[in-house]
């Protein structure tokens, strides 16, 4: 009987942390898409006649800013994922918690792990456009 009031804050935390992990994974995906679009934009500018070097340099700056965001987002995903994993472990000790929230949390953790590449991949894939 006393576990119901205790379970409500834990469930709320599970939902919030699960949502945060999912949101961060989506944000990282958006930055990767933006990276590809920016590289295409720079290539298009280089092929056009009459484009000033300053315009290309400015687009390269935008590319560099996007490149810097990807490791930042990955660090945030790892931190949020670790918080969620710790909460899931603690929550599984309490058998009175609802299963759907734990399943959602486990799925978010799995998606986050899948979204995070090896460090070798990041350096190769995220290298600046020469």
URMOJO-V670486 format. One record per pair of residues at least 12 apart in sequence whose ideal C-beta (glycine too) atoms are under 10 Angstrom apart, sorted by sequence separation. I is the first residue (numbers start at 0). GAP is how many residues later the second one is. D is the distance in whole Angstrom. If there is no record, write none. Layout:
i=I gap=GAP d=D
i=I gap=GAP d=D
//
This chain:
i=41 gap=13 d=10
i=44 gap=13 d=10
i=45 gap=13 d=9
i=87 gap=13 d=9
i=91 gap=13 d=10
i=41 gap=14 d=6
i=44 gap=14 d=6
i=87 gap=14 d=6
i=90 gap=14 d=8
i=91 gap=14 d=10
i=40 gap=15 d=10
i=41 gap=15 d=10
i=43 gap=15 d=10
i=44 gap=15 d=10
i=86 gap=15 d=10
i=42 gap=16 d=10
i=41 gap=17 d=5
i=87 gap=17 d=5
i=40 gap=18 d=6
i=41 gap=18 d=6
i=86 gap=18 d=7
i=87 gap=18 d=7
i=38 gap=20 d=9
i=41 gap=20 d=9
i=84 gap=20 d=8
i=87 gap=20 d=10
i=37 gap=21 d=7
i=38 gap=21 d=10
i=40 gap=21 d=8
i=41 gap=21 d=6
i=83 gap=21 d=6
i=84 gap=21 d=9
i=87 gap=21 d=7
i=37 gap=22 d=9
i=40 gap=22 d=9
i=83 gap=22 d=9
i=84 gap=23 d=10
i=37 gap=24 d=6
i=38 gap=24 d=7
i=83 gap=24 d=7
i=84 gap=24 d=6
i=37 gap=25 d=5
i=83 gap=25 d=6
i=36 gap=26 d=10
i=37 gap=26 d=10
i=37 gap=27 d=9
i=38 gap=27 d=9
i=80 gap=27 d=8
i=81 gap=27 d=9
i=84 gap=27 d=9
i=33 gap=28 d=9
i=34 gap=28 d=7
i=37 gap=28 d=6
i=79 gap=28 d=9
i=80 gap=28 d=6
i=83 gap=28 d=8
i=84 gap=28 d=10
i=33 gap=29 d=9
i=36 gap=29 d=9
i=37 gap=29 d=9
i=79 gap=29 d=10
i=80 gap=29 d=10
i=35 gap=30 d=10
i=80 gap=30 d=9
i=81 gap=30 d=10
i=33 gap=31 d=10
i=34 gap=31 d=5
i=80 gap=31 d=4
i=33 gap=32 d=5
i=34 gap=32 d=7
i=79 gap=32 d=8
i=80 gap=32 d=7
i=32 gap=33 d=10
i=30 gap=34 d=10
i=31 gap=34 d=9
i=34 gap=34 d=9
i=76 gap=34 d=10
i=77 gap=34 d=8
i=80 gap=34 d=10
i=30 gap=35 d=6
i=33 gap=35 d=8
i=34 gap=35 d=7
i=76 gap=35 d=5
i=77 gap=35 d=10
i=80 gap=35 d=8
i=30 gap=36 d=9
i=33 gap=36 d=10
i=76 gap=36 d=9
i=30 gap=37 d=10
i=31 gap=37 d=10
i=30 gap=38 d=5
i=31 gap=38 d=7
i=73 gap=38 d=10
i=76 gap=38 d=7
i=77 gap=38 d=7
i=29 gap=39 d=10
i=30 gap=39 d=5
i=76 gap=39 d=6
i=27 gap=41 d=9
i=30 gap=41 d=9
i=31 gap=41 d=9
i=73 gap=41 d=8
i=74 gap=41 d=10
i=26 gap=42 d=9
i=27 gap=42 d=7
i=30 gap=42 d=6
i=72 gap=42 d=10
i=73 gap=42 d=6
i=27 gap=43 d=10
i=29 gap=43 d=9
i=30 gap=43 d=10
i=72 gap=43 d=10
i=73 gap=43 d=8
i=27 gap=44 d=9
i=28 gap=44 d=9
i=27 gap=45 d=4
i=73 gap=45 d=9
i=26 gap=46 d=6
i=27 gap=46 d=7
i=25 gap=47 d=10
i=69 gap=47 d=10
i=24 gap=48 d=9
i=27 gap=48 d=9
i=70 gap=48 d=9
i=73 gap=48 d=7
i=23 gap=49 d=6
i=24 gap=49 d=10
i=26 gap=49 d=8
i=27 gap=49 d=6
i=23 gap=50 d=9
i=26 gap=50 d=9
i=23 gap=51 d=10
i=70 gap=51 d=7
i=23 gap=52 d=5
i=24 gap=52 d=6
i=69 gap=52 d=7
i=70 gap=52 d=10
i=22 gap=53 d=10
i=23 gap=53 d=5
i=22 gap=54 d=10
i=23 gap=54 d=9
i=20 gap=55 d=10
i=23 gap=55 d=9
i=24 gap=55 d=9
i=66 gap=55 d=10
i=69 gap=55 d=9
i=70 gap=55 d=8
i=19 gap=56 d=9
i=20 gap=56 d=7
i=23 gap=56 d=6
i=24 gap=56 d=9
i=69 gap=56 d=6
i=19 gap=57 d=9
i=22 gap=57 d=9
i=23 gap=57 d=8
i=20 gap=58 d=10
i=21 gap=58 d=9
i=67 gap=58 d=9
i=19 gap=59 d=10
i=20 gap=59 d=5
i=66 gap=59 d=5
i=19 gap=60 d=5
i=20 gap=60 d=6
i=65 gap=60 d=9
i=66 gap=60 d=8
i=18 gap=61 d=10
i=19 gap=61 d=9
i=20 gap=61 d=10
i=66 gap=61 d=7
i=17 gap=62 d=9
i=20 gap=62 d=9
i=21 gap=62 d=10
i=66 gap=62 d=9
i=16 gap=63 d=7
i=19 gap=63 d=8
i=20 gap=63 d=5
i=16 gap=64 d=9
i=19 gap=64 d=8
i=20 gap=64 d=10
i=63 gap=64 d=7
i=18 gap=65 d=10
i=62 gap=65 d=7
i=63 gap=65 d=9
i=16 gap=66 d=6
i=17 gap=66 d=6
i=62 gap=66 d=6
i=16 gap=67 d=4
i=15 gap=68 d=10
i=16 gap=68 d=9
i=59 gap=68 d=8
i=16 gap=69 d=9
i=17 gap=69 d=9
i=59 gap=69 d=7
i=12 gap=70 d=9
i=13 gap=70 d=8
i=16 gap=70 d=6
i=17 gap=70 d=9
i=58 gap=70 d=9
i=12 gap=71 d=9
i=15 gap=71 d=10
i=16 gap=71 d=9
i=13 gap=73 d=6
i=12 gap=74 d=6
i=13 gap=74 d=7
i=9 gap=77 d=7
i=12 gap=77 d=10
i=13 gap=77 d=6
i=12 gap=78 d=9
i=9 gap=80 d=8
i=10 gap=80 d=8
i=9 gap=81 d=6
i=21 gap=82 d=9
i=13 gap=83 d=8
i=17 gap=83 d=7
i=20 gap=83 d=10
i=24 gap=83 d=8
i=31 gap=83 d=10
i=45 gap=83 d=9
i=6 gap=84 d=9
i=9 gap=84 d=7
i=13 gap=84 d=9
i=17 gap=84 d=9
i=20 gap=84 d=8
i=23 gap=84 d=10
i=27 gap=84 d=9
i=17 gap=85 d=10
i=18 gap=85 d=9
i=21 gap=85 d=9
i=22 gap=85 d=10
i=25 gap=85 d=10
i=31 gap=85 d=10
i=9 gap=86 d=10
i=10 gap=86 d=7
i=13 gap=86 d=10
i=14 gap=86 d=6
i=17 gap=86 d=5
i=18 gap=86 d=10
i=20 gap=86 d=10
i=21 gap=86 d=5
i=24 gap=86 d=6
i=28 gap=86 d=7
i=42 gap=86 d=8
i=6 gap=87 d=7
i=9 gap=87 d=6
i=10 gap=87 d=6
i=13 gap=87 d=5
i=17 gap=87 d=5
i=20 gap=87 d=4
i=24 gap=87 d=5
i=27 gap=87 d=6
i=41 gap=87 d=6
i=5 gap=88 d=8
i=9 gap=88 d=10
i=12 gap=88 d=10
i=13 gap=88 d=7
i=16 gap=88 d=7
i=17 gap=88 d=9
i=19 gap=88 d=9
i=20 gap=88 d=7
i=23 gap=88 d=8
i=24 gap=88 d=10
i=27 gap=88 d=8
i=6 gap=89 d=6
i=10 gap=89 d=10
i=11 gap=89 d=9
i=14 gap=89 d=8
i=17 gap=89 d=8
i=18 gap=89 d=8
i=21 gap=89 d=7
i=24 gap=89 d=9
i=25 gap=89 d=9
i=38 gap=89 d=9
i=39 gap=89 d=10
i=5 gap=90 d=8
i=6 gap=90 d=6
i=10 gap=90 d=6
i=13 gap=90 d=8
i=14 gap=90 d=9
i=17 gap=90 d=5
i=20 gap=90 d=8
i=21 gap=90 d=8
i=24 gap=90 d=5
i=34 gap=90 d=9
i=38 gap=90 d=5
i=2 gap=91 d=7
i=5 gap=91 d=10
i=6 gap=91 d=8
i=9 gap=91 d=9
i=10 gap=91 d=9
i=13 gap=91 d=5
i=16 gap=91 d=8
i=17 gap=91 d=9
i=20 gap=91 d=5
i=23 gap=91 d=9
i=24 gap=91 d=9
i=34 gap=91 d=7
i=37 gap=91 d=8
i=2 gap=92 d=9
i=3 gap=92 d=7
i=12 gap=92 d=10
i=16 gap=92 d=10
i=2 gap=93 d=4
i=31 gap=93 d=8
i=1 gap=94 d=10
i=2 gap=94 d=9
i=6 gap=94 d=10
i=13 gap=94 d=10
i=20 gap=94 d=10
i=31 gap=94 d=9
i=34 gap=94 d=10
i=30 gap=95 d=10
//
